[in-house]
Amino acid sequence: MEIAFHLGAHVTDRDQLVRCLMRNRPALLEQGVAIPGPGQYRQQLRRLAFALRDQETTLDTQEEILDSIVEDENIRRVVFSSEAFLSLPKWVVSANRLYHAAEDRIALLRHLFPAARIELFLAIRNPATFLPALCAEKTSGGVEQVLKDTDPMALRWSQTLARIAEAHPDLPLTVWCDEDTPLLWPEILRAVADHRPDSVMEGWLAWYWDLVTPTGHAAMRRWFDKNPPSDDLARRKMLAALLARFVRPDAVEIEDLLPGWTEDTVETLSALYEEDLDLIASIPGVRLLEP
């Protein structure tokens, strides 16, 4: 049994991945991939993870949990998706760390499925936009809570990912930049679901609805209907060309600056983020998806 945990991050996916995969349930089920609805497991797995953390778990435990969530038989892979797996919003940033308890939360999850092959998936985001978006979330506690005892310049995704990789060296971890999602979206879906390369997820273009004009979205649908890409590289090139032509100006506007920030703050955070990506690509056990 394979279990794919899509871990967020917060203010990146907003459940678009699981919604698209759920739309393709019948086709994925034919390939042995189960996509349970989030309401079937998010609260349950979180509750069980804490309840069973000090108890021994076995294959029987794993089977009981899966049977309560997945009704289908002959399943080889199950996809679970929740940004709350690693943290509640108000604890995403603390004491100069991103997801300070990430490795511990993953340990709780894998404890529930001791006989499964587990894979981890995570989108990361430039702190220059990640922090303002997180502060705007009603459940995060606002600017004061998010930035309490934290220097934004000290935040590094590489540190979080290195902690996860060190604590769980046997768990493959796939990471991508939220900024690259428009070019990588079909590849991200395939990486998480592990569906056949020749399978095209129905409704995958719905992701772009808020990014391009209605005219542009219709043009994208027509193009890909008439010109199925021969490979990932060809699709990326066409997506890049279509997005450059049809992207909505308001969709790429910079987030409002946080109190005390200037344009120099944004530029510095962005430069540090780019440097951090080089470190991430070198972490053993971490696969960085790039266009």
C-alpha positions as CSV (number, residue, x, y, z in Angstrom):
1,M,0.0,0.0,0.0
2,E,1.2,3.5,-0.9
3,I,0.0,6.6,0.8
4,A,0.6,10.1,-0.6
5,F,0.3,12.9,1.9
6,H,-0.1,16.3,0.3
7,L,0.9,18.7,3.1
8,G,0.0,22.1,1.7
9,A,1.6,24.5,2.5
10,H,-1.0,27.0,3.7
11,V,-2.1,29.7,1.2
12,T,-0.8,27.7,-1.8
13,D,-3.2,25.1,-3.0
14,R,-6.5,25.9,-1.3
15,D,-7.8,22.4,-2.0
16,Q,-7.6,22.6,-5.8
17,L,-5.4,19.5,-6.0
18,V,-7.8,17.2,-4.1
19,R,-10.8,18.7,-5.9
20,C,-9.3,18.0,-9.3
21,L,-8.3,14.4,-8.3
22,M,-11.8,13.8,-6.9
23,R,-13.3,14.8,-10.2
24,N,-11.2,12.0,-11.8
25,R,-12.0,9.4,-9.2
26,P,-13.4,6.7,-11.7
27,A,-10.4,7.0,-14.0
28,L,-7.9,6.9,-11.1
29,L,-9.8,4.0,-9.4
30,E,-9.2,2.0,-12.5
31,Q,-5.5,2.5,-11.9
32,G,-5.8,1.5,-8.2
33,V,-5.7,5.0,-6.8
34,A,-8.2,6.1,-4.2
35,I,-9.1,9.8,-3.6
36,P,-11.3,9.9,-0.5
37,G,-13.1,13.2,0.2
38,P,-11.4,15.4,2.7
39,G,-14.4,15.2,5.0
40,Q,-13.8,11.5,5.4
41,Y,-10.4,11.8,7.0
42,R,-9.1,15.2,7.9
43,Q,-10.4,15.4,11.4
44,Q,-10.3,11.6,11.9
45,L,-6.6,11.3,11.0
46,R,-5.6,14.2,13.2
47,R,-7.6,12.9,16.1
48,L,-6.2,9.3,15.7
49,A,-2.6,10.6,15.2
50,F,-2.6,12.2,18.7
51,A,-4.7,9.4,20.3
52,L,-2.4,6.6,19.2
53,R,1.0,8.3,19.4
54,D,2.0,6.4,22.5
55,Q,0.5,3.1,21.5
56,E,1.8,0.4,19.3
57,T,0.3,0.3,15.8
58,T,0.4,-2.7,13.4
59,L,-0.8,-3.7,10.0
60,D,-4.2,-4.4,11.5
61,T,-4.4,-0.8,12.8
62,Q,-3.5,0.5,9.4
63,E,-6.2,-1.7,7.7
64,E,-8.8,-0.7,10.2
65,I,-8.1,3.0,9.5
66,L,-8.1,2.6,5.8
67,D,-11.2,0.5,5.8
68,S,-13.1,3.3,7.6
69,I,-12.1,5.8,4.9
70,V,-11.7,3.9,1.7
71,E,-14.5,1.7,0.5
72,D,-13.0,0.4,-2.7
73,E,-10.9,-2.7,-3.0
74,N,-7.8,-3.5,-5.0
75,I,-6.3,-0.2,-4.1
76,R,-2.5,0.3,-4.4
77,R,-2.4,4.0,-3.5
78,V,-4.4,6.5,-1.3
79,V,-4.1,10.3,-1.5
80,F,-4.6,12.4,1.6
81,S,-4.5,16.1,1.4
82,S,-4.6,18.7,4.1
83,E,-2.6,21.8,5.0
84,A,-3.4,21.2,8.6
85,F,-1.4,18.0,8.6
86,L,1.7,20.0,9.5
87,S,0.2,22.8,11.6
88,L,-2.8,24.9,12.3
89,P,-2.5,28.4,10.6
90,K,-1.5,30.3,13.7
91,W,1.5,28.0,14.3
92,V,2.9,28.0,10.7
93,V,5.5,30.6,11.7
94,S,7.1,30.8,15.1
95,A,10.5,31.7,16.5
96,N,12.1,32.2,13.1
97,R,10.9,28.8,11.8
98,L,8.4,27.6,9.3
99,Y,6.4,24.6,10.5
100,H,8.5,24.2,13.6
101,A,6.9,20.8,14.4
102,A,6.8,19.4,10.9
103,E,8.9,16.4,11.5
104,D,7.0,15.4,14.6
105,R,3.6,15.8,12.8
106,I,4.8,13.5,10.0
107,A,6.0,11.0,12.6
108,L,2.4,10.9,14.0
109,L,1.0,10.3,10.6
110,R,3.3,7.6,9.6
111,H,2.7,5.9,13.0
112,L,-0.9,5.3,11.8
113,F,0.3,3.4,8.7
114,P,3.3,1.4,9.8
115,A,3.2,-1.0,6.8
116,A,2.6,1.5,4.0
117,R,5.1,3.1,1.7
118,I,4.6,6.8,2.4
119,E,5.4,9.7,0.1
120,L,5.3,13.4,1.0
121,F,4.3,16.4,-1.2
122,L,4.6,20.1,-0.4
123,A,4.3,23.4,-2.2
124,I,6.5,26.2,-0.8
125,R,6.1,29.9,-1.4
126,N,8.2,33.0,-1.4
127,P,8.0,34.5,2.1
128,A,7.6,38.0,0.5
129,T,4.0,36.9,-0.6
130,F,3.6,33.9,1.8
131,L,3.6,36.0,4.9
132,P,1.2,38.7,3.8
133,A,-1.2,36.0,2.5
134,L,-0.9,34.1,5.8
135,C,-1.5,37.2,7.8
136,A,-4.7,37.8,5.8
137,E,-6.1,34.4,6.8
138,K,-8.8,34.8,9.4
139,T,-7.7,31.7,11.3
140,S,-4.0,32.7,11.5
141,G,-4.4,35.3,14.2
142,G,-3.3,38.2,12.0
143,V,0.0,40.0,11.6
144,E,0.8,40.1,15.3
145,Q,0.4,36.4,15.8
146,V,2.1,35.3,12.5
147,L,5.2,37.5,13.0
148,K,5.4,37.3,16.8
149,D,9.1,36.7,17.8
150,T,10.0,36.2,14.2
151,D,12.4,37.9,11.8
152,P,11.1,37.4,8.3
153,M,14.7,37.5,6.9
154,A,15.5,34.4,9.0
155,L,12.8,32.2,7.5
156,R,14.2,29.4,5.3
157,W,12.2,26.6,3.7
158,S,15.4,24.7,3.3
159,Q,15.7,24.4,7.1
160,T,12.2,22.9,7.4
161,L,12.8,20.5,4.6
162,A,16.2,19.5,5.9
163,R,14.6,18.7,9.3
164,I,11.9,16.5,7.7
165,A,14.5,14.7,5.5
166,E,16.8,14.1,8.4
167,A,14.0,12.8,10.7
168,H,12.5,10.7,7.9
169,P,15.2,9.7,5.4
170,D,13.1,6.8,4.1
171,L,10.2,9.0,3.0
172,P,10.4,10.5,-0.5
173,L,9.7,14.2,-0.3
174,T,8.6,16.1,-3.5
175,V,8.6,19.9,-3.4
176,W,7.6,22.6,-5.8
177,C,7.4,26.4,-5.7
178,D,3.9,27.8,-5.7
179,E,5.1,30.4,-8.2
180,D,5.8,27.5,-10.6
181,T,2.5,25.8,-10.3
182,P,1.0,27.4,-13.4
183,L,3.6,25.6,-15.5
184,L,3.8,22.4,-13.6
185,W,0.1,21.8,-12.6
186,P,-0.5,18.6,-14.6
187,E,2.9,17.2,-13.5
188,I,2.0,17.9,-9.9
189,L,-1.2,16.0,-10.2
190,R,0.6,13.1,-11.7
191,A,3.3,13.1,-9.1
192,V,0.8,13.0,-6.2
193,A,-1.6,10.5,-7.8
194,D,1.0,8.5,-9.6
195,H,-1.4,8.0,-12.5
196,R,-0.2,6.8,-15.9
197,P,1.6,9.5,-18.0
198,D,-0.9,9.1,-20.8
199,S,-3.8,9.9,-18.4
200,V,-5.1,13.5,-18.7
201,M,-7.0,14.6,-15.7
202,E,-10.4,15.9,-16.6
203,G,-10.9,19.5,-15.5
204,W,-7.2,20.2,-15.0
205,L,-7.6,23.6,-16.7
206,A,-10.0,24.7,-14.1
207,W,-7.0,25.7,-11.9
208,Y,-6.3,28.6,-14.3
209,W,-9.8,30.2,-14.1
210,D,-8.7,32.9,-11.6
211,L,-5.4,33.4,-13.3
212,V,-6.5,34.3,-16.9
213,T,-9.3,36.2,-18.6
214,P,-12.4,34.3,-19.6
215,T,-11.4,34.7,-23.2
216,G,-8.0,33.3,-22.4
217,H,-9.4,30.4,-20.5
218,A,-11.6,29.4,-23.5
219,A,-8.5,29.8,-25.8
220,M,-6.5,27.4,-23.5
221,R,-9.3,24.8,-23.6
222,R,-9.5,25.0,-27.4
223,W,-5.8,24.8,-27.8
224,F,-5.2,21.8,-25.6
225,D,-8.3,20.0,-27.1
226,K,-6.9,20.3,-30.6
227,N,-3.2,20.1,-29.7
228,P,-2.5,17.5,-27.0
229,P,1.2,18.1,-25.9
230,S,3.6,15.4,-26.8
231,D,5.4,15.6,-23.5
232,D,5.8,17.8,-20.3
233,L,8.3,20.1,-21.9
234,A,5.9,20.9,-24.8
235,R,3.0,21.5,-22.4
236,R,5.1,23.9,-20.3
237,K,6.2,25.9,-23.3
238,M,2.6,26.3,-24.5
239,L,1.3,27.1,-21.0
240,A,4.0,29.8,-20.7
241,A,3.0,31.3,-24.1
242,L,-0.7,31.2,-23.3
243,L,-0.3,32.7,-19.8
244,A,1.9,35.5,-21.1
245,R,-0.8,36.4,-23.5
246,F,-3.9,36.0,-21.3
247,V,-3.0,36.4,-17.7
248,R,-5.2,38.8,-15.7
249,P,-3.2,41.9,-14.5
250,D,-4.9,41.8,-11.1
251,A,-3.9,38.1,-10.7
252,V,-0.2,38.9,-10.6
253,E,-0.4,42.0,-8.4
254,I,2.0,42.1,-5.4
255,E,0.4,41.4,-2.1
256,D,-0.1,44.4,0.2
257,L,3.0,45.2,2.2
258,L,3.0,44.3,5.8
259,P,3.5,47.0,8.4
260,G,7.1,48.2,8.4
261,W,7.9,46.6,5.0
262,T,9.1,48.4,2.0
263,E,9.8,47.4,-1.6
264,D,13.4,46.7,-0.5
265,T,12.0,44.2,2.0
266,V,10.2,42.4,-0.7
267,E,13.2,42.4,-3.0
268,T,15.5,41.1,-0.2
269,L,13.1,38.3,0.8
270,S,12.7,37.3,-2.8
271,A,16.5,37.1,-3.3
272,L,16.9,35.0,-0.2
273,Y,14.2,32.7,-1.4
274,E,16.0,32.2,-4.7
275,E,19.2,31.4,-2.8
276,D,17.3,29.0,-0.6
277,L,16.0,27.0,-3.6
278,D,19.6,26.0,-4.5
279,L,20.0,24.6,-1.0
280,I,16.7,22.7,-1.3
281,A,17.7,21.1,-4.5
282,S,20.8,19.7,-2.8
283,I,19.0,18.1,0.3
284,P,19.2,14.3,0.1
285,G,15.8,12.7,-0.4
286,V,14.1,15.9,-1.6
287,R,13.0,16.2,-5.2
288,L,12.4,19.7,-6.4
289,L,10.0,20.0,-9.3
290,E,11.1,22.8,-11.6
291,P,9.8,24.1,-15.0
